[in-house]
């Protein structure tokens, strides 16, 4: 990006004058707004907004933007995040044996579609190590059983700290993260091979076929302590028919999983997703 930008994601109790106060902070400091979007959740009584502006010509240096805005945010009782477009988050991709989402994410990152780096792949099986070697990405195989889960998750957390990881992507990682892990590292995106809340958990394509569904879907969501119930970022569906067997559903589903996960990761990296409660606002 030739002109780096700053982005504020803000949620606060709804009240008069919010748009003017936030926009005036940028205008008063010489900023040029390039994107502004907002949503009011009347039930929750919340105002949610994303506002992005060019850093070129902005009077405040980067390190002073956060403390300056905090003086405005505190009286508004606002929760807020500040991001810069030229930052490159560090991603760890977690996989088991399926490689379709892994290949897709690496290809998109290497082609410049994602503003991020991928220094680490973690798996509970050794099957995909050759892919990591092919792209010169460090690979760590950490097998997990019910008896070793706490010990192995501690190793995984240590690796995330060692590699300074900002985001974990579960790209068909067929393990459930423990509540303790999610508490310590909450920034995790999962791709689930179903249109949630339908068919959570394991074997959704088999259960969908048995039910005779006419559409199948994929859901990318943030991970929480509750299995497959985290805030949803992106979803999509594809039609199927009585002529499709389980293998047809899996094949069509894999195509959909790649697309849905890529969209969700892109939205997250572009700082377009604002989580509140167990819901998201996506400023696409």
NORPE-V106555 format. One line per field, one symbol per residue. psi: psi as a letter, one per 30 degrees, with the letter a starting at -180 (. if undefined). A space follows every 10 residues. Layout:
psi = ???
//
This chain:
psi = kejklkkkkk klkklkgeee eeeeeeefgg ljkfkkllkk jeefhkkklk kklkfkfkfk leffeeeeee feeeffhkkl kklkfgkjlk kkkklcfkfe eeeeeeeeef fgekillifk kklglfegee eeeeghkkkk jjkklefgee eeeeeeeeee eeghkfkkjj ihjhkkklee eeeeifikkk kkhlikgkhl alheeeeeee fhlfkllkkk lkkafkkhgl kkeklllkkl lffkaeeeee eeeeeeeeee eeeeeeeefg hgkjkkbglk kji.
//
